[in-house]
């Protein structure tokens, strides 16, 4: 018994160290689901290892019985920490059944049948069931930030399940009421050594996975911040250019052009007001703490009219003819939807053909709980090979074009539309114009 007791004490030390490390990360507010459960699993298992070591060394059956229950609880907590990591609800029914079966079965084998091997076989079978289910769920993980870490953890749980079922089969048929023979002790020693490796693997793999999740979240937050700052700069560009243009025009007016001066200043003031409203909406979204405001019934035609207002100087300069026939309501946010149409219409004006006057036709139709709003122009069009790139940030259909732009407008349109469960698509051909279709839930 001395040898198995010594190895169990080693397991106790390892698990105490792992529990302290995990608790330290938990106290540091590492944003990882299941961290506390894994720390408790190591702590309770270490107590179980200590009690089992003392019990087996001193032939105290009661201490060994209590210690083995600590192992059961430790494995269940380790499995629960995996479900917390994957944002799954705990399997309370399975956990309760395992605790009851092991508690009652171990009590029978320890105090009635006096068959220590039977208790070990029973508990090892329970470990196999719990760890196999846990490994299966870990291997099913599809999320990018968790996938690799869950594969590693799943392999460790699977290996422990395999070792446990081998031990259960061998121990069940071992003709030794108590582990006193060299063969029985050798099996238990190998299993406990493996349990030490598993404890270290669980803890280190869990911490590594947690850091991977945190790193992916930080990267996603940085990408979102870059996209947000680019979208802000892009959408402020139109009203700011209007302010600069009209104020510049005022400087070149003759002294007696009072009516024109007043009109230009008024238009510049309206553009500045639109810019102020835009900033106000962004601040409200930031304060709310989520990317998209709650959807409400929105009049598509009004949103398009609001989108056309700051573009009037460009429309006049291009002698564009716009036919507006969108009459349906959708579930979205009026401010965000106005941004979408403003970007699409601004692109239609930018990429118009010099061979004929610009014509833009806007229409809508409702079917199956959805509203499709189509914005069709007769502009330059887009090559088929470039259609897949136009919704990517900082990507343009033709980077060699003299038309100024940064390739941010359409990616922001896609983000906004998809945030309300919709979709945006494009059909185009060089020289034949372009049609953007915005699909949103019907109101």
N, C-alpha and C positions, 0 to 999 in steps of 0.2 A: 504493500500500500504506500510505502514511502515514496516510490518513484512516481506513481500517478499523482500523489499529493503534491510533490515538488513541481510537476509540470502544470498542475492546476494553479498553483501559486504563481507560476510564470504567466499563465493566461490572465490571472487576476491583475498582475502588475501592468501587463500590456493594455488591458482594457481600461484600467484606471487612467493611464497616460492618454489613451485615445479619448476618453470621456472628458478629461481636463482640456485637451486641445479643442474638441468640439464645443465645449461650453465657453471657451475663450472666444471662439469665432461667433458664437451666439451672443455673447455679451458685447461684442464689437458691432452688433446690429448688421451682420452679414445678411443681405436680403435673400435668404434661401429657405424655402418651405421644407420642413422635416428635420431641420438641423437640431432642434431641441430633442425630438424623438430619438434621433440617432445617438445623441449624447446620453440620454437616459438609458438607452439600450446597452451601451457600453458600461455605464455605471452599475446598473442592476445586474448585468452579467458578471461584472467583476466581483460583486458581493456574492453571487451564486458560486463563482469559482472558489472564492475564499472559504465559504461554508462547506462546499463539497470537499475541498482539500483537507480541511480540519476533520470533517466527518469520516472520510475514508482513512485518514491517518490514525484516528483514535477509535475507529470502529463505532462511531456514534451515528446510528441510523437516522435519528431525527434531524441532525444537522445536515447530513447528506441529502435527505429528502427535501428539506427547505432549500438547499443550495441548487438542486436540480430544477426546482420550480423557478428559481431566478434565471436559469438558462432559457426556460420556456418563454418567460415574459420578455427576456432580452431579444430573442429571435422575433417574437411578435412585434415588439417596438421597432426593430430594424426594418421589418417588412412594412410597418405602418409609415415609417419615415420615407420609404420609397413612394408610397401612394401620395403622401403629402407633397413630395418633390414633383410628382406628375399632376398635382391638383385633382386627385381622385379622392372620393369619400372613403374612409376606413371601412374595412370589412368586419364590422362589429360582430355579426353572426358567426363568422368563421373564427374570429379571435376568441369569442366566448366559448364556442364548442371545443376548441383546442385546450383552453385553460381548464375547463371542466373535465374533459377526457383525461388529460395528463394528471390532474390533481387526484381524481378518483382512481385511475389506473395505477399511478405510482404508489398511492397509499396501499392499494391491494398488494402490489408486488413487494413493497418494503415491509409492511407490518403484518400481512396475512400469509401470503405464499412464500415469503422469505426468498424471493427470486430477483436479485438485483439485475440480472441480464434481461428479464422481462421488462423492467422499467426503462432500461436503456434502449431496448428495441422499440418500445412504445413511443418514447420521446423522439427518437431518431425518425420514426415514421411521421410524426407530427411535423418535425422540421422539414421533412421532404415535401409534404403537402404544401406547407406555407411558402417555402422558398421556391417551389416549382411554379406556383401561381404568381408569385412576385416576379420571378424571372420572365415568365410569359408576358406579363404586362409591361415590363421594362423593355423587352425586345419589340413590342408593338409601338413604342414611342416614335412619332413622326416629326415632332417639332425640331427645327434646326438647332436651337440652342441647347436642347436636352438630348438629342439623338445619340451622339457619340458617348457621352457620359452614361446614359442609360444602358447602352450596349455593354459597356465595361461592367457596370454594376449587375446587369442581368447575367453576364458570364460568371461572376463571382457567386451570385445566388444559385445559379444552376449547378456550379461545381459543388457547392455545399450541399445542395439537395441530393446530388449523385452520391457524394461521400456518406451522407446520412442514411440513404436507403441501403447502401452496401453494409454499413455498420448494423442497421436494423436487422437485415437478413442473417448476417453472421452471428450477431449477438443472440438472436432469438433461438438459434439452434445450438448455441454453446452450452454444453452440459456442465455449467459452473454456476451454482447458486450465488456465489460471490466471486468477484474477479480476483482470484488468488493464483491462478495458473499463469505461466509465462506467456502463453498464447493470448489469453484474455487481456492481460495487462499490455501486451505489445499492441494489440488492436486499439485499445483505449488510448495508449500513448500516441500512436500515429494520428488518431482522430483528434485528440486535443492539440497536438502540434498543428494540424491542419486548421483547427478552429482559431488558433492564434493568428495564422496567416490570413484567415478569412476576416477576423476582427480588424486587422491592420488594413486589409484591402477595402473593406466596407467604408472605413473612416476616411482613408486617403482618397478613394474614388469619389466619395460623396462630397468632400471638400473641393476636389478638383472640378466636379460637375457644377457645384454651386458657383465657383469662380467663373466657369465658362458661361453660365447663365448670366451672371452679373456683367461679364465682359460683352456679351451679345446685346444685353439691354443698353449698356452704355454706348455701344456702337450704333444701335438703332436710334437712341436718343440724339446722338450727334448728327446722324443722317437726317433725322427729322428737323433738327435745328437748322442745318444747312439748307434743307428744302424750304423751311418756313422763311428764313431770312431772304433767300432768293426770290420766293413768291412775293414777299412784301415789297422788295425793291422793284420787281417786275410790275406789280399792279399799281404802285405809286408813280411809276414812270409816266403813264398816260396823263393823269391830271396835272402832274408837275410840269410836263412839257406844255400843256395848255396854258397854265399860269405864266410860264416864261414867255411863250409865244405872244399872248395877248398883251402882256406888259411891255414886251419889246415893240409891239406894233404901236402902242400908245406913244412911245418916245418919238416915233417918226411921223406922227400925225401933224398936220399944220395947226397953228394956234387957234384957228377959228372952227376946227372940227369938233365942237363940243359934244354933239350927239354921238358921233363915232367913238369919241374918247369914253364917254359914259357907258356905251354899250360894251366896249372892250373891257373896261374895268369891271363891269357887272359880270361878264362872262368869266373873267379871271377869278373873281370872287366866288362864283359858283363852283369852279373847278377846285379851288382851295377848300371849299366847304365839303365837296365830295371826298377829297383827300382826308379831311378831318374826320368825316363819318367812317371812312375805311379804317383809320387808325383806332377809332373808338370801338368798332366791331372786333378788331383784333385783340384789343385789351380785354374786352368782355369775354372772348373765347379763352384767353389766357387765364383770366380769373376763374372761369368755370372749371378749368383743369382737364378738359377733354377736347379732342381734335375737331369734332363736328357738333354744332348746336343741335338741339332736339328738332326733328322734322315737324313741320306744320303744313297745312294746306297753303300752297303758293300759286298765285296767278302767273303762269308762264309769260303771257303777253306783256304784263306789267314789268316783269323782270327784263324782258328783251328791250322794252321801251327805255327803262332806266340804263341798260347797257349801251344803248345807242346815243344817249344824251351827251356823254363826254366825247363821243366819236364824231359828233356833227361836223366839226371843222374838217376832219379827214374825209368824211363822206361828201361834203360839198366840194372839196378840192379834187376828189376823184370822180365827180359827177356820177356818183353811184345811184342806182335805183334799187330800193329795198321793198320787197313785197312781204308783208307780215300777215301770216294766217295761222298763228299758234293760239288756240282758244281753250286749251285744256288746263286743268289744275293738277299739280303734282304734290307729293309729300317730300319736302326738302326745307331749305332755309333760303329766304328771299335774297338776303345779302350774298350768300355763297353762290346761289344760282345766277345772280346777276354777274358775278365775277366770271363764271363759266362762259356765259354768252358774250361778255365783253371781250374775253380773250379770243374766242372763235371768230367773232366779227372783226376784231382788229387784225387778225391774221388774213382774213378774206380781203380786207382793204390793202394790206401790205403786199400780198402776193397776187395782185390783180394783173391782168394782161394789158399790154399797151395797144393791142390790136383792135379792141372793141370796148365799149363802156362796161363798167362793172355792174353786174346784176346779182343780187342776193335774194333768194327765196327762202322764207322761213315758214315751215308748216308743222302740224302736229296731228297725231292720230292715236286713238286709245284702243287697246285690245288686251284681254286677259289680265286685267288689273295693272297694266303698265301703260305709260304714255311715252311715245317716241316723238321727240322734237328734232326735225331735220333742218339743218342750215346748209343750203346748197348755193355754190357760187360758180361763176364761169371764168375763174381765174387761171393761173398758170398750171395748176394741177401738181400732183406728186407722183414720182416714179414708183412703180410697184415694189421695187426692192427697198425703198426707203419707208414704206408705210409702217413697218414693224418698229421703227426707231423713233417716230415722232412723239411718242408719249413718254420717252425716257428723258430724265432730267439732263439738261445741257446738251441735248442732241437735237439737231435740226435736219430737215429733209435735204437741204443743200447748204453745206457750210460755206460754199464759195459765193453764194448770192450776196449782192451789195446791200440787200435789205437788212437793216440793223435788227439785232435780236440775240437772245441768250439761250433759247431752247427750253424755257421754263414754263411758259404759259400752258401748254397742252398737258404737261405732266401734272400741273396743279389742277387742271380741269378734271383729269382722270381721278385724282385723289379725292376731290370733292364729291364727284358723282358716285364713286364707289363707296364712299363713307355713308351714303344713304341707301345702299343696297342696289344701286343702279349700275349702268355701264355706258361707256362711250366708244363709238366705233367710227371708222372713216372709210370712204370709198373715193378713189381718185384715179385719174390718168392724166399724163402730161398733155396740156393743151385742151383738156375737156372739163376742167374745173374740179372742185372737191365738194364732197357732201359729208358733213359730220352729223352723226345721229346720237342724241343724248336720250338714254332710256332711264326713266325714274318711276317709282311706284305711283299709281294713280291716286288722287285724292277723292 
